[in-house]
Structures are given as structure tokens and as C-alpha cells.
Amino acid sequence: MLTLTDTAATVVKEIVAGNGAPEGSGLRIEAEDKDATQFGVSITPAPESGDAVVEQSGARVYLGERATIALDDKTLDASVAEDGRVSFDILPQAL
């Protein structure tokens, strides 16, 4: 299952809270192509039917079905640029 770095968990919580989303909301990741090489990210109040739910350090990430398969052995990391832009990186999980 996808894991989050501490930084990614903090960024996910800040993004969701900063958008005034209701309690229980999370960041949803879905594959945008059939090969699951491109992903879309959105804030959603609840998982969709068939989504996997990753909860870590208070952050909620909902994974669409193709994203769940593609990211099963990955770690989500995040960084914030000086201008406030957020970048997410998908890394191999440490063994």
C-alpha cells in the first residue's frame, strides 16, 4: 500500500485544511491514463466507491482503482517551493 513521508502527510493535511474542505476530506489520486503513468490530484470530501484509503499521521489520501495498483509499492513525498508551490514525488518504498 502507498505510504507517505512525514513531509507529504503534513502537506496533504495543509492543502485539505487550507481549502476549507469538510472534516474527513482528503486528497484523491487517480490515474489519468490506462497505463497509470500520469496522475490527477483533487481534494474530495470522501472516497469514491472502490477507492483505497490511506491514513497516515492525520492525512487522508484516497486512491482510485488504477492508482491503487500502480502505487502499491510506492511512497508519496512532497516539497514546497519558496513561492508556495507544492510538488509531489513518487518514490520506491524503502525496504
DALIN-V547699 format. One record per backbone hydrogen bond with DSSP energy under -1.0 kcal/mol. CO is the residue of the C=O (numbers start at 1). NH is the residue of the N-H. Records with the same first field share a line. If there is no record, write none. Layout:
# DALIN-V547699
CO: NH + NH
This chain:
# DALIN-V547699
3: 76
5: 9
6: 10
7: 11
8: 12
9: 13
10: 14
11: 15
12: 16
13: 17
14: 18
16: 21
17: 20
22: 25
26: 44
27: 62
28: 42
29: 64
30: 40
33: 36
38: 32
40: 30
42: 28
44: 26
48: 51
52: 63
54: 61
56: 59
59: 56
60: 27
61: 54
62: 29
63: 52
64: 68
65: 69
66: 70
67: 71
71: 74
73: 93
74: 3
75: 91
76: 5
77: 89
79: 87
81: 84
85: 81
87: 79
89: 77
91: 75
